[in-house]
Amino acid sequence: MNYRTLGKTGLKISEISLGTWQVGGKWGSGFDRKNAEQILNEAVDAGINFIDTADVYENRKSEKAVGKLIRSRREKIYIATK
């Protein structure tokens, strides 16, 4: 994974980020917690340390899945939320 410094912050952010709009399933299919956990963990395993989420994604379920991921991992993970 390649990383870049985020502006003047000094933070090293992965060039690829993970958007969580559909992290728990397909459009209109409902949220699949296990699928979300697998996707999130595989992304971090691949070196992604920048995740984009929002409270409107699956009625906050995506944000909750991201929070659970962060609590379960030791890597420094950066979150963009709206």
SEMAR-711497 format. One line per field, with one value per residue: residue number from 1; chain; x negated, y, z of N, C-alpha, C, O in turn; residue in three letters. Coordinates in steps of 0.02 Angstrom, whole numbers. Example, Ala and Ser with C-alpha at 12.3 -4.5 7.8 and 13.67 -1.06 7.14 Angstrom:
resi [1_2];
chain [A_A];
n_x [-660_-642];
n_y [-284_-112];
n_z [390_354];
ca_x [-615_-684];
ca_y [-225_-53];
ca_z [390_357];
c_x [-660_-645];
c_y [-165_2];
c_z [390_394];
o_x [-712_-670];
o_y [-166_57];
o_z [423_402];
resn [ALA_SER];
***
This chain:
resi [1_2_3_4_5_6_7_8_9_10_11_12_13_14_15_16_17_18_19_20_21_22_23_24_25_26_27_28_29_30_31_32_33_34_35_36_37_38_39_40_41_42_43_44_45_46_47_48_49_50_51_52_53_54_55_56_57_58_59_60_61_62_63_64_65_66_67_68_69_70_71_72_73_74_75_76_77_78_79_80_81_82];
chain [A_A_A_A_A_A_A_A_A_A_A_A_A_A_A_A_A_A_A_A_A_A_A_A_A_A_A_A_A_A_A_A_A_A_A_A_A_A_A_A_A_A_A_A_A_A_A_A_A_A_A_A_A_A_A_A_A_A_A_A_A_A_A_A_A_A_A_A_A_A_A_A_A_A_A_A_A_A_A_A_A_A];
n_x [-43_-26_-63_-17_-58_59_101_41_41_-39_4_1_84_172_165_274_439_574_739_893_1025_1097_1052_1108_1192_1293_1375_1525_1538_1530_1433_1286_1202_1092_1035_997_900_804_766_715_609_527_490_411_313_252_186_255_293_382_545_704_860_1033_1170_1292_1280_1352_1433_1348_1282_1168_1073_1068_1014_887_839_833_735_622_604_563_442_264_196_170_307_390_533_656_801_970];
n_y [-59_111_266_433_597_686_839_967_896_788_659_494_434_304_284_228_225_162_165_163_153_44_-60_-160_-234_-254_-124_-86_-211_-233_-239_-331_-389_-478_-483_-349_-340_-428_-365_-242_-284_-352_-246_-168_-263_-264_-146_-26_123_223_268_303_360_381_439_414_301_153_177_214_95_61_151_104_-23_13_76_-35_-108_-24_-29_-160_-175_-144_-59_109_195_303_406_474_563_611];
n_z [0_-38_40_86_146_238_198_302_417_450_455_395_266_185_8_-52_-2_101_64_151_112_54_131_210_129_-21_-118_-44_14_150_303_323_448_469_341_328_431_380_259_308_392_299_219_307_334_210_212_208_288_299_313_250_306_356_456_397_319_300_413_523_545_472_524_655_633_587_703_789_722_738_876_887_825_815_732_673_624_517_510_405_420_392];
ca_x [0_-61_-35_-33_-48_121_89_-10_55_-90_35_-13_148_168_190_339_481_633_804_935_1095_1126_1008_1147_1237_1311_1426_1592_1538_1522_1364_1258_1148_1033_1005_964_839_755_741_675_546_485_463_356_260_219_149_298_300_426_612_755_925_1082_1223_1349_1268_1388_1459_1292_1252_1100_1030_1060_967_821_819_814_670_569_592_535_377_210_172_198_356_418_602_690_873_1009];
ca_y [0_175_315_503_640_725_910_985_859_738_593_453_406_260_314_199_225_119_197_113_160_-22_-109_-214_-269_-220_-73_-110_-281_-239_-238_-395_-374_-520_-459_-285_-354_-459_-313_-194_-316_-365_-181_-151_-313_-244_-84_33_152_281_243_354_336_432_411_396_238_98_198_213_28_63_185_58_-75_45_84_-101_-124_17_-56_-227_-175_-104_-12_176_200_370_405_533_553_670];
ca_z [0_-38_87_74_203_231_208_351_479_464_456_337_247_126_-54_-64_58_97_75_184_94_44_163_240_83_-84_-112_-27_37_222_325_341_496_456_278_343_470_335_213_346_414_240_198_352_321_147_224_207_355_292_301_244_327_373_498_356_285_333_478_571_553_445_574_712_612_586_773_814_691_769_944_884_790_845_683_674_570_513_489_381_427_373];
c_x [-45_-24_-58_-21_14_107_31_-3_-1_-62_20_50_139_197_258_378_539_694_853_1009_1130_1086_1046_1194_1249_1366_1494_1595_1536_1448_1342_1196_1085_997_967_899_785_724_694_608_500_454_403_298_220_182_191_306_345_495_661_823_972_1138_1285_1340_1300_1408_1408_1258_1181_1052_1018_1011_896_796_797_746_614_553_557_465_327_184_205_243_387_487_623_765_909_1069];
c_y [62_223_385_542_684_798_924_947_811_667_557_414_362_295_288_201_176_161_145_118_92_-77_-169_-249_-228_-169_-106_-180_-288_-244_-307_-382_-414_-499_-394_-297_-383_-406_-265_-224_-331_-301_-162_-200_-295_-178_-20_59_214_256_302_325_395_400_391_330_182_116_189_145_25_96_140_2_-48_54_18_-122_-88_-10_-123_-230_-130_-50_57_183_269_368_473_519_618_678];
c_z [0_9_68_138_190_249_254_416_499_464_391_320_185_65_-73_2_47_112_102_167_86_79_192_194_21_-71_-99_2_113_239_349_384_482_392_290_381_425_289_250_367_355_215_241_343_259_154_221_279_354_271_301_263_340_413_458_318_327_405_535_579_526_495_634_695_610_657_803_786_727_839_943_853_826_797_694_614_574_482_463_386_411_418];
o_x [-96_37_-111_20_19_103_-23_-36_-9_-99_26_68_103_247_297_352_550_701_854_1052_1186_1088_1019_1234_1220_1399_1517_1650_1541_1406_1376_1143_1030_936_912_848_727_663_640_556_439_397_351_240_160_148_164_324_345_502_659_841_951_1152_1326_1387_1277_1401_1424_1211_1138_997_963_970_849_737_747_704_564_495_525_433_345_152_260_219_409_498_610_789_880_1108];
o_y [64_221_394_523_714_816_895_962_796_619_586_367_380_331_321_181_152_189_88_92_84_-135_-223_-291_-175_-170_-148_-206_-344_-253_-339_-366_-386_-499_-385_-267_-365_-404_-250_-192_-323_-301_-142_-180_-309_-156_34_21_253_227_345_271_453_341_353_305_166_76_161_139_-9_71_139_-18_-83_41_16_-150_-119_-12_-142_-283_-85_-2_62_177_291_332_524_469_672_725];
o_z [34_16_39_179_137_307_246_466_558_473_337_356_139_70_-108_54_-8_166_77_203_110_58_197_216_11_-19_-137_12_138_195_389_357_483_389_265_364_431_281_226_360_361_192_216_344_255_107_231_324_402_217_345_239_335_406_483_288_382_451_587_618_554_506_661_737_629_671_840_822_745_859_991_855_863_819_720_557_627_433_495_360_417_410];
resn [MET_ASN_TYR_ARG_THR_LEU_GLY_LYS_THR_GLY_LEU_LYS_ILE_SER_GLU_ILE_SER_LEU_GLY_THR_TRP_GLN_VAL_GLY_GLY_LYS_TRP_GLY_SER_GLY_PHE_ASP_ARG_LYS_ASN_ALA_GLU_GLN_ILE_LEU_ASN_GLU_ALA_VAL_ASP_ALA_GLY_ILE_ASN_PHE_ILE_ASP_THR_ALA_ASP_VAL_TYR_GLU_ASN_ARG_LYS_SER_GLU_LYS_ALA_VAL_GLY_LYS_LEU_ILE_ARG_SER_ARG_ARG_GLU_LYS_ILE_TYR_ILE_ALA_THR_LYS];
***
